[in-house]
């Protein structure tokens, strides 16, 4: 079924497809996304890529760089937030700048067996700051950007073609940035900073300042776009079996105001909807409700015959990932994780 579709990645400052540009996946040249709220430049890398635009590289030097040999994709971007009004002179609180996924339509009737366990694996070990409602009419899973970004630099980061373009290393690019991190108590190691940022007390020490450049990289080894599969320790999901036609949408947003700042969409399109030059044929929408990989009957048959062992999955996750990354509802362990 997957061979009937082709992947296309777009980015823009809003949900509207008309505001988006096509992202040249695995290109070292960042794509610009600008609005009244943000100036951003991003690189998207996907391992074993076989999507649009036509002729895109199948991989990136990024995946040969230290620390990324197991990763399957990366969304790296530099961004500068802009004040929405003259009265707002400072920035966005750490608890309010969110990064995550959302959808326009319900997905609750398409969630696979074991979804609850998979979400536990993600929230216990991989991204404990993640919160949301996958069963809502407009499902969402967001986390504070401060604890979700794998690498975060106070500064614009670097552009290094030998490493796939935009390269983000935890820390800061100048003395002012280093002083900001130090004043907040943010560790200079990515994993430690993510853990530190789980504490509500620590989040109050950090503000995303207007007018100051930041660079972030979000990556992981769990989502395989070459086979359209989610592979968590103890959990494997063939996405095409449950896909309802919606794109996978990553969103940077302001929780307090509800304003969307940056949107990156991974969308599967039927190959017959794509012209020879890689553009969508006239009349084809970026999100087509009618194109689901599995019919309702096929999905119901899959649902009836998929057996899932919750205990085995959690046991395998613990075996591979160790003890829980964060005890449930216990933040006290992270209040002293900062730098001296």
C-alpha positions, 0 to 999 in steps of 0.5 A: 500500500505504501508504494502508492504514496509519496512523501512531501514535507512543507513548512510555513508560519500557519496551518494554511497550506497556502502559507507553506513552502516545500522543504528540500529534504536533506538539502544543506540549504535552510528554508526561510519561514517568516511572519509577523511573529517569527523569523525561522530557517530550517533544515529537515533530514530524513534517512532513506528518503524517497519523497519530493522534491524529485531528485532529493538526496536519500540521506544527509551527512547529518546521519554520519555525524557524531551522535546521529548514527541511529536517528531516522529524521531531524527538524533543525531550525534557527528562529527569532521570536517577534513581539506581537505588540509594542506592549509585550517587550520581553518574550514567551515564558518557558511553560508557554512555548510549546512544540509537538503534534496536532491534527485537524480531525479526530484520530480516536477511532484509528488508534491501534491496539497498544496505543496507550502503552506506546504513549506511556513509553514516550512519556515515561522514557522519551519525552516526559514533558509531553501532554495532550489529548489524543482522543479529542475532536482536534487531537494534540500532544505538546510539550514545552519546547525547553524540554522537547528540543534535543539540542538547544543553542542560545544563538543562531547555530552554525551552517556546516554542509559537511554535517548536513546544513544547519548544525545545532550544538547545545550551549550558546554562541556568545558570552551574552548567551552563555550568561543567559543560560547560566543565570537560568541554571540551564545545564550545557548538556542536552539531555540534562537540560531536557531533564532540568526543564521538566521542573516547573520551578526551573521553567520559571527561570527561563524566558524565550526573548524577543529579538534574540536568535535561538537554534534547536534540533529535534530528532529521534530514531523511532519514526521510520519514514522509509517504511512508514513505521513507528518503532519504540522499544517494545512497540512497533506500529505499521503506520499505513495500516491505521493512517486516516489521510492526515499529515504528521504536523509538527507545531511551534506555538504559544500556549498562552495566546494560542498563536501558531508560530511555525508548522512543519508537515510530513504529508503522504500524497497519492502518486497520481496526484503528483505532476512530473515536476514534483508539484501537486496537480491542480485541484489537489489539496495538501490534506485530502480526507478521502485518501486513507491507505486502509479502508474502514473495513480493512482497518476493522479487520486489522483491529480485530486481529492485532494482539498486543501484550502491554506488560511485555512491551513495557518490560522491553522498553525498560530493558532497552531504556533503563529506569523511567526517565521521570517518575510520574508526577514527581518533579522534585528530583529535577529542581537541583539539576541545573548548573552551579 
